[in-house]
Structures are given as structure tokens and as C-alpha cells.
Amino acid sequence: MEENTPPEPSKQYLSEKGIRHQKTIPYTPMQNGVAERINRTIQERVTTMLQHSGLKLEFWAEALHTIIYLINLSPSKAIKLKVSQALWSGKEPAYDRLHIFGCEAYAFIPREKRTKLSPHAMKCIFLGYGTDGEFGYRLWDPKNRRLIRSSDVVFNEDSILSRNC
């Protein structure tokens, strides 16, 4: 086994999960057309989101995460136009929390982190959604150049703030 080759999942595990394991010949991506096509689709969407938002390439991982989130909320022909997230969770997804990548967002500043006369919200750029058990939205604070998370956010989707980031 090569040093960088990950361990193979057990046949029992794959069978229990209904996964058919097929190996391709090394360096022949054309044998794995479905995976290659989705990778290309993801790359095109990331590029489009970054261009539309005006964000620099350093935000590619945030765009990628948001694209994967959106793909999982989209009907898929491969599963008879069902939504993969609904199949995983057993619940229909909520679409009311979707927002435009790169739009202006105002994150509420908790009372404990501000004085009486300071602003109650900070202007941010919307980047995406919480990951792996994180709640809330992922936002970029351009003033302090840092990523923050907040669930108490007001969005202005008519304004793309990131043109100068």
C-alpha cells in the first residue's frame, strides 16, 4: 500500500450502507465520470459565486462550503428529484434561511459586548452557513478582518459589500 493511500472501508460497512465499491485505474479520471462532472460543476459554481460577490480567491473555501450546502438542499435526478438532506435527516429542508453569498449582513452585538451608546449591530459580509453542528451564519467582519458566527442577523440582499475585500 502506498504511503498516502487511505485505508479501504470494510466490505461489510459498504454493504450495510448500500454502497457499491468500484475501483478505477490510477490516473484515468475518465473512468469516474460522475464524480469528475460534479467536481467540475462545484468548481464552476464556486468561481461564479466569487465573481458575483467580488470576494477575493482567499474566500474560495467559504464559497465551496456554501455550494455543497446548497447542492444538498437541491433536488437530484439521481435520487428521483428528492433532496439528499431530507433523505439523511428525515425532515424536509427549510429554504427561508437561504441568502445571497456576499450580501450585506448586520450581525447583532450582544449586550455584554457593547456599551450603552455603541452600535447594536456590525456590518458584515454573508459567507454561508454553520458547519458540522455549528448553528447560525458564517459572516466576514471586514473592519476587523475576521470570520464570525451569528444567528441573529439582518440581511440586505440588494447590496453586495464585498467589492473591496
Beta strands, then each sheet from edge to edge (+ up, - down):
strand 1: 75-76
strand 2: 82-83
strand 3: 103-108
strand 4: 121-129
strand 5: 137-141
strand 6: 146-150
strand 7: 153-160
sheet 1: 1+ 2-
sheet 2: 6+ 5- 4+ 3- 7+
end
